[in-house]
Amino acid sequence: MRGMETTELPDHPFSHSEAVAFGCTPHQLESWVRSGLLRRPFRGIYVPSSVAWTEVTRAQALARATPADHVLIDRSAAAMLGVDTFPIGELARSPRLEYAAPPEGHPSDRPGVDGRTRDLLPRDITECGGVRVTTPLRTALDLGCNLRRREAFAAMNALASTYGLSRDDLIRELPRFKGRRGVRQLRELIPLLQPLVESPRESWTLLALIDAGLPAPEPQVWIHIDGEPVYRLDFAYQQARVCVEYDGEEAHSSPEQRAHDERRRAWLRRNGWIVIVVRAGDFTGAALDTWIAEVRAALATAYSTRRW
């Protein structure tokens, strides 16, 4: 049997047995690992070094070393589904992959794995990128129970937005979660689900407004000029002409974006809008109290007993 060339390596993780089936010899595998052409993250599993080592790649690699009835769950499942719920600090340490065995099975004890058991129905499981994962619906429900409240709300919104989930979809599954730890939080968050928010911190902003007893604003409101949609607001109380904007570092860091924001907000203020801006550090303590008070005062000022 002739040996493979490096150009023939697959562009995804593969197992030792798959490599042999491809035509690769054990000697070549060892040689390519020593030379850095291959990465061996788990025993008997290989990844070409040209493939970016991401959480998705890591999950794909581990799936080839995991029993076929194990399922990627929770935050790891969300990452595989394209929804990032890990904080930056945890990502830098390569968080353990969250895997579940059937209730009668044995949780994985591999290094780098957070092994658990979970009672999943066939309809709770799908395949994504060659990995068995919980479906977007089941993942949203699990994270609604398992994460801290605002992170749970953000994850649920992101999964709902990406996969077209509705409140009714989640409500239908709630009876299955009776008695589960965290179900009270899940039950409280489902009626607040808002797939139109576009980032985790926008979800935090919306939840902070609701928790303060303020009415929920309308998300993603377009302002029309001469009949054309020109400016889009993160959140708006249209009748009161009050808007709340979240300034994320990524979307609002360039000089061009900041200049655009200033022009847009200047136009809004000239045309009778009150603009309240929320930033990354404004979700706790005095900073949170300050902008919530601004919204409350703006809505109170806008109220009138006049009928016209």
N, C-alpha and C positions, 0 to 999 in steps of 0.2 A: 504494500500500500504506500503510495507516495505521500510525503508530508505536505501539509498546507503551506501556502504563502501567507504572509501577514496581511496582504491585501484581500485575502479571502475570509478574514475573520468577520463574524457577524457584528452588526453595530448595536448589540444589546448584550446583557448578561447571558452566560450559557454555562451548563454544567460539564463536568468531566466526561460523562457518557455522551452528551451531545457533541462535544469536541471530537471524540473518537468517531462518532457517526459522521461528522463532517469530513473526516480524513486526517485529523491532526494526531500526531504521535505524542505519547507522554513526554518524550525527550524534548519535543518542540515546546510543549506547554511550559515545562520547567525553564527552558532557555528563555522564553519570552517573558516569563515572570521575573527572572533574574535581570533581564535587560530593561525592564520597565515597560515593555510593550503591552503586557497584561497586568491587571490588578487582580489579586485573589482575596476578596473581602471575607469570604467564608470558605471553609474546607470544601474542596471539590467544585467551587464556583469561580468563574473567571469573568472579567469585564475588560474589554479593550481600553487602554489608557486614553484613546482618542475620544471615548464617550464621557461626557461630563458627569462627574460624580455628584448627583443630586439626591434628594430624599426619594424621588421617584425611582432613580436608578438603583438605589440601595434596596428599596422595596422589591424591585424586579429581581435583583440578585438573591435576596433572601427567600423569595417565593420558590426558587428552584432548589432550596435546601430545607423546605418546610413541608410537613405532611400535607397531602392534597386536601384534607378536610379542614385545614386551618384557614382563617379569614382575617385580612387586615381590617382593623376597626378604628373608630374614634378619630383622633387628629391625623393619624397616619393614613386612614382611609380618605379623609378630607383632602389631604395633600395629593394623594393619587388621583382624586377627582378634580383637582385643579383649584382647590380652596385652601389657602394657607392660614392655619390657625396657631402656628408656633410663634412665640415671641423671638425676636432677633437673638437675644442672648442664649436661648435654648438651642436655636438652630446652629449657632456657632459651635456647640458641643456635640452635634450630631445626636439628637434625642433618640432614645430607644424606640424601635418600631413596635407599635401596639398590635399584637396578634391575639386572636381568640381561637381556642380549640372548642369542639362541641362539649356540652356539659359532662358527658361521660368520658371525655378524652383527657389527655395530659397537656397542660400548658407548656409552651416552648420554654426551655431554659437556656437557649443559645445566648451567648454574649451579644449585647446590643438589642435584645428583644425584651419587651414587657409582655410576658406571656400570661394570658388569662383564659377563662372559659366563659362562654356566653351562649345562651339559648337563642339560636337564630333559625328562622324558617327559610325554606328555599327562596321565597320572594324577597327576603332581606339581603340576598347575595347577588352580586353581579361580577363581571370580569372587566378589568380596566388595565390596559397595557400588559396583558398576560398575567395579571395578579387578581386573585379572588378578593374582593373588597365588599364591605357593606354598601348597599345602594345609597344614592343621595338622600332618599327619604329616611332610611334607617339611620344613616350617619347624622342627619340633622336632629333626629329624635335623641340619639345617644349623646350628642354633644350638648343638647339642651339640658340634659341631666348632669353631665359630667364636668363641664367647664364652669368657671366663675361666671357670674350672671351676665356682665356686659360682653365678655368674650363669647359666651354661649349665644347671646342674641345676635352678635355680629356673624358668627358661623352659620346660624340658622338662616339669616337673611341672605348671606352669600350663596348658600346651597340652593335656597329658594329661587334666587335670581338666575343662577347658572342653569338650573334644571327645571324651572317652571313649576316649582312646588307651591301649593296654596295652603292656606290655613286649614281648609277642609281636609286636605290630604293628611296633615299631621293630626288633626282631631280624630280622624277615623282610627288611627293606630293607638291613641291614648289608652284605651282600656287594657291593652297588653302590658302597659307599664305600671299598673296599679301595684302599690307597695314598693316600687323600686326606689332606691336612694336617688334623690334629685328630681323626682317626678313632680313635686309641688312647684319647683322653679319652672320646669318644662310647661306645666299647665298654665302658669302665669304669663309665660313668654309667647305662647302660640297666638293668642288673640292680638298681640302687638306686631306680629310678623309683617315686615315691610320689604318686599323684594326689590323695590325701586332704589333703595339706598345703594351707593356705589363704592363704599369703602368701610372697613371696620370702624374707623373713628366717626364716620357719619352715623353708623348704628349706635355708637356710644352717645353721640350728641342727641339723637332722637330719644334714646332711653332716659337720658338725664332730664330732658324736658318733661317726659311723661312722669318720671319719678317725682319731679317737683310739683306735680299736680296741675301742670299746664296742659292745655289741649294739644293733641298731636298735630303738628303742622303738615302741610302737604309737601311731599318730596318732589324734587326735580321739576320745578315750575318754570315754564318758559315765559319770558317777557317779550311781547311783540311790539315792534316799532314799525308803523305804517303797514301793518298787516303781516310783517315778517318776523319769525322767531329769531331773536338776536341774543338775548342773555338768558342763561339758565341758572336758577337759584337752587342751592342744595335743599333748603327748606323755606317755606313761605306760609305766612298767614295772610292770604291775599286780601281779604276784606279789610284787615287792619293795616295793610301795606307794611308789614314787618317781615324781614327775612333773616334767617340764621345760616351763616356760611361756615363750613369747616375748612381751615387752611392747612392742608397736609404738607409736610416738608417736601415730598417727592413732586407733587403736582404744582406747588407754588414756590419753588425755590429759585428758579431762574429769574434774572432781571426782566426778561421779556414777559414772563408770566405775572410777575409782581406788578409791572407797569399796566398790563392788561386788566388785572384785578382792580387797580386803583381807578382806571378810567371807567370801568364798569360800575364800580360802587359810587363813584362821583356822579355818574348819570342817574343811578337809582336814587341817591339822596336829593339831587336837584328835582327829581320827579316825585317827591313825596314819600319815598321809602325810608324806613329806619333799618339800617344794616348792622347786624351784630355778628362779630367774627369770633370764632372759637379756634384755639390753637392746641397743639399737642399736649401742653402742660396744664390745660384748663379743666381737667376732669376730677380734681380733688380739691378739698380745702377751700381757702378764700377765693382762689381763681374760679372755681366752679360756682361758688355763691355769687360772685360778682356778675358773671354773664347771665346766670339764671335771673338775678334781680333785674338786669337790664331788659331781658325779654318780658318779665312780668310787668315792669313799669311801662314798657312800650305798648303792650296789649291793653293795659289799664288806661293809658292816655288816649288810645284809639277808640275806646268805648264811648258811645254817646246815646242819650235817650231820645234824640231827635229821630223822627221817622223819615226825614228827607234832608 
